[in-house]
Amino acid sequence: MEAMILKEFCEIGKPGQARKTGDLPLKETPLEMAELPYPVPDAKEILVKVSACGVCHTELDEIEGRLVPPKFPVILGHEIVGRVEALGSGATKFKAGDRIGIAWIYSSCGKCDFCLRGDENLCDQFQATGLDANGGYAQFVVISEDFAYPIPDRFSDSQAAPLLCAGVIGYRALRLSGIKPGQVLGLYGFGASAHIAIQVARYWDCKVFVFTRKVQKEHQDLAKKLGAEWVGATGDTPPEKLDCAIDFTPVGEPVREALGVLKKGGRVVVNAIRKINPIPELDYAKYVWHEREIKSVANVARRDAQEFLPLAAQIPIIPSVQEFALHEANQALMLLKDGKMQGAGVLRVPD
């Protein structure tokens, strides 16, 4: 099968750095096309023929070494949509031809206290798709049937792909924020996850303020189109204080900025696996006093996907996607790195 593989850590360029067209320098093409054996499903696993796979900031974390795969080469990608091609022994939840999705959570132990209460994302044996196990930048992938999810009919494959990470993790962040109907929610960063989260928040009748980089006019325009009542740059003062905020950015400054415009008793949820620079020093009296909270989002649990996908169809969520061929994965990652991706990037995988 064809797959785009990562052989080693690789810096892929700086935001705003001049690019060549066509044949990019090696450092900007960290993934290589390879021909690999077809994976074979074990007991209770399914073989999935991939049709689409989303492009996520987590892939940049892996490429640049902030997340460390247990071995190389590795196939990245964890926003996977495809159809069941074959069943391993004892697999009964799906049949051949069913359309399913695969998210960041690839497996967990199923026995610890976290797993037993539905918080598999905190399991010590948590494994991630496209990191601990090969992911969806390939024609085929295997997954336990317990960690695959039916895709609602109303979504195309490309629309469904970002729902499986950007959507699911955004939904978890919304739940953890504790936001209630009528309250004010701040969203810092407006990429793939935030542009889905705002649609859920508006469905819940929340007032949404969006903060972006000053140069991201396209992101600001999309935020307004999707129902933001106010849009500004990180560091700007919004029209009123926030009940809750979610930080979707890979940098540290928005956490402090959100705390600075948060109401007493409010919560900032940090929706990032890693920060490429630290959160600036916090003056306790100014930023944390009055029971303000910072809470991280760690991975996702099965419950998040099981609840969110039907909700997304009910609303309905309409993801904004930018499609690329599988062999264009490096170009898609470069756009994402530079903050130039419109909505969510999705790789279309050939037959």
Phi, psi and omega in degrees: 000157176273140178208149171264119187244151173255120182265336183195165174297147185201122172290127186253024175108165182257147175305132178085353180294142181299140181247148166278154173262152179078255185276100183284152175302153185305319183295344179257007175233072185289337182260142180239141175286135181220156174256118186237160175296151176290134177289153182241127182288135173276186179303136178067010177256162174235146172266126185244129173274112188283134174250330181208148177215128180288159178251126191231153175303333180299326177298322176296321177300321180288316182298320186264005169091006176283334169243137188246110173298147179292340178203158173241152355286163178224146174264119181281176172108122184221018174241075197252131172236134178192190180239145180295123181263322182203158182246136170284169182299133178083358177279123187228353187284336181229165174236164180303134180097344178297140176270127184224165176238152177232134183250190182299324181283115181265322178191166172208175187288331181077002187236337185285171180300321180298312181297318184294335178261008176089013177252055181301337180299339181259001180299138179296338179256018176307133174238142186252138176293133179079005176230293178278337177223152181300143185251211195258009172279053186200169181282334181219153176211152174248150182205149171299139179300338180284348182240031174236151190226136176298142178261125178302145186297334188289347182259139168288169179301316181293323177292325184286329186305307181293340177296335188278349172226296179307317180286310184294316181289326175295321177296317178298318179298320177298315179298315182290337178291334183076014182300141181239156179308137179088347181276169182260124180246131173257134176244120179257118189089141183222063176261215187300314184288314183295325183288344171271317181301323180296327181290325175292314181298320178293324176297327177276006177066038174267151172271129187240128171249136184242135179241127180228178168297152181299329187275357188264065181297322180298320179293321179295319178297320179294320179300317178296317180299326183269006170111009176296133180277341177208142178226132178210188178263153175304127184105340176289156177266119182285169182298331175211163182289160185266141169284320180214159175217151174235128178259113180261004189272162177270008183243167189273330189303320183300336179296313178294319180298320179294317178300327182289341179241023182265141175293163173303138179076006181279173184224135172253123178258126181261110185258071180207139176286319180221152171251133181281347167218159188285161170292129180300158180304137183254123170287115188304312184296325184278321190251334189244329180308160182071036170062030171285148186233151167240128180228134179268156171256123180247102175062200176223157174252166180300325180304323182299314179291318182296325179276321189286318186301313175296323177297318179300322178289326181289323188300309347272148171287134176241094180295141171268120186236151174238116187269148176221153171286158181305318182289352178263017183302320180297319178296320179296317179296324179294317177298319179296316180300321183275001181071025184252005178286131178268108185072232184245134175278140181223130174271131173266126187261128184288158176294000000 
